[in-house]
Amino acid sequence: MFELEAVKDTEKLTVTHSMDRPESKLIPAVAGGWPRILANLKSLLETGDVILPP
């Protein structure tokens, strides 16, 4: 789930990644990728360039 929230003069993006199966290994497997994806998105939105290659 993605949620955008206005905070003063900026926007806050919250990403919630969940799975109905508690024993699933999917969340730990993909969780490490979110910081990289979000850092690139932030950089792209602020500067027009990504910081890490795809």
C-alpha positions in Angstrom: 0.0 0.0 0.0 1.2 3.5 -0.8 0.1 6.5 1.1 0.8 10.2 0.4 0.4 12.7 3.2 0.9 16.4 3.2 3.4 17.5 5.8 4.0 21.3 6.0 5.4 22.2 2.6 6.3 18.7 1.4 4.8 15.3 0.9 5.4 12.1 3.0 5.3 8.8 1.2 4.6 5.7 3.3 5.0 2.2 1.8 3.5 -0.7 3.6 4.3 -4.1 2.3 2.3 -7.0 3.8 1.5 -10.6 3.1 -1.5 -12.7 4.4 0.8 -15.7 5.0 3.0 -15.1 8.1 5.5 -17.8 7.1 6.1 -16.3 3.7 9.6 -15.5 2.7 8.5 -12.9 0.2 8.5 -9.9 2.5 12.1 -10.4 3.7 13.2 -11.1 0.2 11.9 -7.9 -1.3 12.2 -5.6 1.8 15.9 -4.9 1.0 15.0 -3.5 -2.4 12.6 -0.8 -1.1 15.3 1.6 0.2 17.1 1.6 -3.2 13.9 2.1 -5.2 12.6 4.9 -2.9 16.0 6.6 -2.9 16.0 6.6 -6.7 12.5 7.9 -6.8 13.3 10.7 -4.4 16.3 11.7 -6.5 14.5 11.5 -9.7 11.6 13.7 -8.4 14.0 16.3 -6.9 16.7 16.4 -9.6 15.5 14.6 -12.7 18.4 12.0 -12.3 18.6 8.7 -10.5 21.4 8.0 -8.1 21.8 4.3 -8.6 21.8 2.4 -11.9 18.8 0.1 -12.5 
